[in-house]
Every structure is written in structure tokens, then in C-alpha cells.
Amino acid sequence: MKTAKHTEKDSDIASAVNPPTGESNTDLADALKRAYCSLATGNTSELGPLYSEDVYFEDPSHGIQGKAALIERFHHLYSKVDSCNFKFHQTLDTGGEIFLAWTMILRQRGQSGEVIRVEGASFLKVRNNRIYYHRDYFDLGAFVYENVPMLGSIIKRIKQRLAS
């Protein structure tokens, strides 16, 4: 797994700790939700204006530095999907940070038609009304490993045993 390293400038840390008074990212959060709901159609153009050029993105499988690399990654991932929808459950906005709780429901191209549901959350840091840090949290096993034939059934049985 290749990951990029994210470093924050002192000014970024200060703005996250002391967000500008009265400033809200509601419009940015709403635009991000709309952009993510249109990704399954291959539309990555709505993402560009939302992210800074130096954005750092990280999820359980990899890290990416830079807006161009992030958009290319999303384009690649969603080109393999027949359908993908996000249901956003909660949005918290501190002025300098946004937290989104969501459920992703997708059907991969060429699969048996089985729907994959993944619960997750996104933590975003905002500077100048652009996202410069985006961290997604979700169960990689539920997303990938549990959907591999044979391996998925083994993992599901292990989880059932642990739960009893």
C-alpha cells in the first residue's frame, strides 16, 4: 500500500483550532454531498471547485496528495460501478471542520447484482472555503473482503461467531 504523507502548516492548525467566527461551510458541505451523489455517473467535474490544489485525501486503503490525483482516483474507482448512492445521516460543521456520517450503497459492474452497503464517515478540514484535508473512515472488510466469493462467507461466519 502506497501512502502519501500529509503535513499541516502552523497556520492550518491554528485555523482548525480557532475557526473564523460566524463562518459556516453549509454550502460547501451541501455541494460535496451533491457531488458524491453524482460520482456513479462518472461526473467528477463537480469535485474540482470543492478541493484545494494541495488537498490530502486518505481512506483505509490509501492516501493521495493533490487535487488532480484525487479526481483521477475517483474517476477510476467510479468507472467500475453500475450504481452508487450515498445517504447522508448527519453533518457537523465547526467553521473550520466538517464531519459527515453516511451510508454508501453500490453495485459494482460485472458482479452478480449484489448490493454492497458500507457505513462510514468523512472528516474534512476547510481553508478558504476549500477542502484541504479529507479522511474517510469505513470498514474496509465490509467493503472489499466480505464481497470476495468464498472469502466473504468465511469472514461473515467469523463475525457471527464473535457476536455470539
Residue pairs with C-beta under 8 A, 6 or more apart in sequence:
1 61
1 62
2 62
3 58
3 62
3 63
4 56
4 63
4 64
4 65
5 63
5 65
6 56
6 58
6 63
6 65
6 133
8 16
8 133
12 125
12 127
12 132
15 96
15 127
16 96
16 97
16 125
17 96
18 96
19 94
19 95
19 96
19 97
20 95
20 96
21 95
22 95
23 95
24 93
24 95
25 93
25 95
25 98
25 126
25 129
26 93
28 50
28 98
28 126
28 129
28 130
28 131
29 91
29 93
29 98
29 100
31 46
31 49
31 50
32 50
32 98
32 100
32 124
32 131
33 86
33 88
33 91
33 100
34 46
35 43
35 46
35 47
35 50
36 86
37 85
37 86
38 46
39 74
39 78
39 84
40 78
40 81
40 82
40 83
40 84
40 85
40 106
42 75
42 78
42 79
44 71
44 74
44 75
44 78
47 70
47 71
47 74
48 67
48 71
50 130
50 131
51 67
51 70
51 130
51 131
51 132
51 134
52 67
52 127
52 128
52 130
52 131
52 132
53 66
53 67
54 65
54 66
54 67
54 132
55 65
55 66
55 67
55 70
55 130
55 131
55 132
55 133
55 134
56 63
56 64
56 65
56 132
56 133
56 134
57 63
57 64
57 70
57 73
57 134
57 135
57 136
58 64
58 134
58 135
58 136
59 135
59 136
59 137
59 138
60 136
60 137
60 138
60 139
60 140
61 140
61 144
64 70
64 73
70 134
78 84
80 108
80 109
81 106
81 107
81 108
81 109
82 107
82 108
82 109
83 105
83 106
83 107
84 104
84 105
84 106
84 107
85 104
85 105
85 106
86 102
86 103
86 104
86 105
87 102
87 103
87 105
88 100
88 101
88 102
89 101
89 102
89 103
90 99
90 100
90 101
91 98
91 99
91 100
91 101
92 98
92 99
93 99
96 125
96 126
96 127
97 123
97 124
97 125
97 126
98 122
98 123
98 124
98 126
98 131
99 121
99 122
99 123
99 124
100 121
100 122
100 124
101 120
101 121
102 119
102 120
102 121
102 122
103 117
103 118
103 119
103 120
104 116
104 117
104 118
104 120
104 138
105 115
105 116
105 117
106 115
106 116
106 118
107 113
107 114
107 115
107 116
108 116
111 147
114 147
116 142
116 143
116 147
117 142
118 138
118 139
118 142
118 143
119 138
119 139
119 142
120 136
120 137
120 138
120 139
121 136
121 137
121 138
122 134
122 135
122 136
122 137
123 133
123 134
123 135
123 137
124 131
124 133
124 134
124 135
125 131
125 132
125 133
126 132
141 155
145 151
145 152
145 155
146 152
146 155
146 156
